[in-house]
Amino acid sequence: MFKTMFFLYRRPDLDAEAFQSYSRGVHVPLVAEVPGLKHYVINHLVANPSGANACDAVAELWFDSAESFQHALTTEEGAAALNDQPNYLDMNRTHVPIVDETTVV
């Protein structure tokens, strides 16, 4: 299984409530339609006790393979999700690492 994570930072002109509302109401439904997506989790920040400059959300997406992920991005649905990102994300700070997940417990 192939997993990627999106570390999401909101646009500076959006407060946390507007960011989460747009994410849940507009962007998440777009991503959910991406072909080949096997599992999708969105984690919105609720507290930051350290005071560090945390991201506003982390999205986790699973596909069968790197190839199916790359193909998904070329589909109409994948393009719609990618093209929507600047509507609520700070694209200069948002980043997308590819990870190797190990379940511990």
C-alpha positions in Angstrom: 0.0 0.0 0.0 1.3 3.5 -0.9 0.7 6.4 1.5 1.2 10.1 1.1 0.5 12.9 3.7 -0.4 16.5 3.0 0.7 18.9 5.6 -1.8 21.7 5.1 -1.4 25.4 6.0 -4.3 27.8 5.6 -4.1 30.9 3.6 -3.3 33.9 5.8 -6.6 35.6 5.1 -8.6 32.7 6.5 -9.2 32.1 10.2 -9.2 28.5 11.5 -13.0 28.2 11.4 -13.2 29.3 7.8 -10.3 27.0 6.8 -12.0 24.0 8.4 -15.4 24.8 7.0 -14.0 25.1 3.5 -11.9 21.9 3.9 -14.8 19.8 5.2 -17.5 21.3 2.9 -15.7 21.8 -0.4 -12.3 20.2 -0.6 -12.8 16.9 1.2 -15.7 15.9 -1.0 -13.5 16.6 -4.1 -10.7 14.4 -2.8 -13.1 11.6 -1.9 -14.0 11.3 -5.6 -10.4 10.7 -6.7 -10.2 7.4 -8.5 -8.0 4.7 -6.9 -8.2 6.3 -3.4 -8.4 3.5 -0.9 -8.4 5.3 2.4 -8.6 9.0 3.3 -8.2 10.7 6.7 -8.2 14.4 7.4 -6.8 15.6 10.8 -7.7 19.2 11.7 -5.7 21.0 14.4 -7.7 21.5 17.6 -4.9 22.6 19.9 -1.2 23.4 19.8 0.1 23.2 23.4 3.8 23.6 22.3 3.1 27.0 20.7 5.2 25.9 17.7 4.2 26.9 14.2 2.1 23.8 13.5 0.2 23.1 10.3 -3.6 23.5 10.3 -4.3 20.0 9.1 -2.7 16.7 8.0 -4.4 14.7 5.3 -3.5 11.0 4.8 -4.2 9.3 1.5 -3.6 5.6 0.6 -3.4 4.1 -2.9 -2.5 0.6 -4.1 0.8 1.9 -5.5 2.8 5.0 -6.4 1.7 4.5 -10.0 -2.0 4.5 -9.0 -1.4 7.7 -7.0 0.4 9.4 -10.0 -2.4 8.2 -12.3 -5.1 9.6 -9.9 -3.5 13.0 -10.2 -4.0 13.0 -14.0 -7.7 12.3 -13.8 -10.4 14.9 -14.0 -11.2 14.3 -10.3 -7.6 14.5 -9.3 -7.1 17.7 -11.2 -10.2 19.2 -9.6 -8.8 18.5 -6.1 -5.4 19.8 -7.0 -6.8 23.0 -8.6 -8.9 23.7 -5.5 -6.0 23.8 -3.1 -5.1 27.5 -3.6 -8.7 28.4 -2.7 -7.9 27.7 1.0 -4.3 26.7 1.3 -1.0 28.6 1.6 0.7 26.8 -1.2 4.1 28.1 -0.3 4.0 26.3 3.1 1.9 23.2 2.3 4.0 20.1 1.5 3.4 16.5 0.6 5.9 13.9 1.8 5.6 10.2 0.7 5.9 8.0 3.8 6.4 4.4 4.7 3.9 3.7 7.4 4.6 1.1 10.1 1.8 0.2 12.4 3.2 -0.3 15.9 0.0 -1.0 18.0 
